Amino acid sequence: MAKGVQQMLRIEPRVQGVTAELITLYSQLQPSTLGHLTDFGFLRGIQPLFRPIRLLGNAVTVRIPHLDSTAIRHALQQVMPGDVIVVDMSGDDFRACWGEFRTYVAMKKEVAGVVISGCATDVKVIRALNFPVFATGTSALTTRSLDMEGEVNTPISVCGVTVQPGDLIIGDDDGVFAIHPDHAQILGEKALAKQQQEELNRIKYGYDLIQPYPLPEI
């Protein structure tokens, strides 16, 4: 490796932006309810690798330059239980930066899941492990660990949305939202009120057995 190349890896400290109170609130919510209230934060084009699926946690952000996914290894060294690794692949939609063995590491560290603005691979294994992965697609062509360049816990761009370290990430069968913690409480309370009203409407129409997620007593 040429002298100075390692300096192109920018590794910032992990940010705990999501509180336990926000996790409790958003564990009751569906992303589709948020989508009735705001356009901001929806990661357009990101799809679940399998269904049914559920994801909720604190963002650890990663930016990689197409071929070199070394920064993901550094992110996996930082993560804490309940974190969501969010990867900006700098526009590369051909290579997969996430697969079977990174999933094993993530599960051992109790990572909540992964969101990738690019591809994943080893779909059959990841599905069997039931580890939540959201991506724009799948690919047999992969990235490499070259120790050249990348960033961890810096602001990144995923499908036109700026994702900050410590953002709240919520996803299910319908897609993913990234929400800044400063805005999450008010938005979450409005979404919960909407879901409570929807539950009353289900009862009214005789469909009260259909509950996408458990709701608190009204």
ZIMODA-V26775 format. One record per residue. RES is the residue in one letter. OMEGA is omega in degrees with one decimal (* if undefined). Layout:
RES:OMEGA
RES:OMEGA
This chain:
M:179.5
A:-179.7
K:177.8
G:-178.9
V:-178.6
Q:-179.2
Q:178.9
M:173.6
L:-178.9
R:-176.9
I:-179.8
E:-179.7
P:175.4
R:179.5
V:174.7
Q:-178.3
G:-174.6
V:-179.6
T:176.0
A:179.1
E:177.7
L:177.1
I:178.8
T:-179.8
L:-173.3
Y:175.2
S:178.9
Q:-169.4
L:173.5
Q:174.6
P:-179.5
S:174.7
T:176.2
L:-179.2
G:172.4
H:-171.7
L:-177.8
T:170.7
D:-172.8
F:175.6
G:178.7
F:-176.6
L:-176.3
R:178.4
G:177.3
I:-177.3
Q:176.0
P:178.2
L:176.8
F:175.8
R:-2.1
P:-175.7
I:179.6
R:-176.2
L:176.6
L:178.1
G:-174.6
N:-173.2
A:163.1
V:-171.7
T:179.5
V:173.3
R:179.9
I:-177.8
P:176.7
H:-168.9
L:-170.1
D:-179.2
S:179.9
T:-175.9
A:178.4
I:176.7
R:178.1
H:177.8
A:179.3
L:175.3
Q:-177.1
Q:-167.3
V:175.3
M:177.3
P:179.5
G:178.3
D:172.3
V:176.3
I:-179.1
V:-171.2
V:171.5
D:-177.4
M:174.5
S:175.4
G:-179.8
D:178.0
D:179.3
F:-174.4
R:174.5
A:179.1
C:-176.5
W:-179.7
G:-171.0
E:-169.4
F:171.3
R:176.1
T:177.7
Y:179.8
V:-178.6
A:-180.0
M:177.9
K:-179.5
K:175.3
E:173.4
V:-176.5
A:-179.6
G:-175.1
V:173.8
V:-173.5
I:172.4
S:-175.8
G:-171.1
C:169.5
A:177.2
T:-178.3
D:-173.9
V:-176.9
K:-179.1
V:-178.2
I:177.1
R:179.6
A:178.3
L:-179.4
N:178.9
F:-174.5
P:174.9
V:175.2
F:-176.3
A:175.6
T:179.8
G:176.6
T:-179.0
S:172.9
A:177.4
L:-172.2
T:171.2
T:178.7
R:173.5
S:-172.6
L:179.5
D:-177.5
M:-168.5
E:177.2
G:-178.3
E:174.8
V:179.1
N:169.0
T:176.2
P:-179.6
I:177.2
S:178.5
V:177.6
C:177.0
G:-179.6
V:173.5
T:178.2
V:-179.1
Q:171.5
P:-179.6
G:174.6
D:174.6
L:178.8
I:178.0
I:-179.4
G:171.9
D:-176.2
D:-173.7
D:-180.0
G:-170.5
V:169.3
F:168.7
A:-172.7
I:177.2
H:-177.3
P:-179.6
D:-177.9
H:-168.4
A:-175.8
Q:-177.9
I:179.3
L:-179.6
G:178.8
E:177.3
K:179.4
A:179.3
L:177.9
A:178.5
K:179.3
Q:177.0
Q:176.5
Q:177.7
E:178.4
E:175.5
L:179.0
N:176.3
R:178.8
I:180.0
K:-176.9
Y:176.3
G:-180.0
Y:-174.0
D:176.7
L:-178.9
I:179.0
Q:-179.1
P:177.0
Y:180.0
P:179.1
L:176.5
P:178.0
E:-178.7
I:*
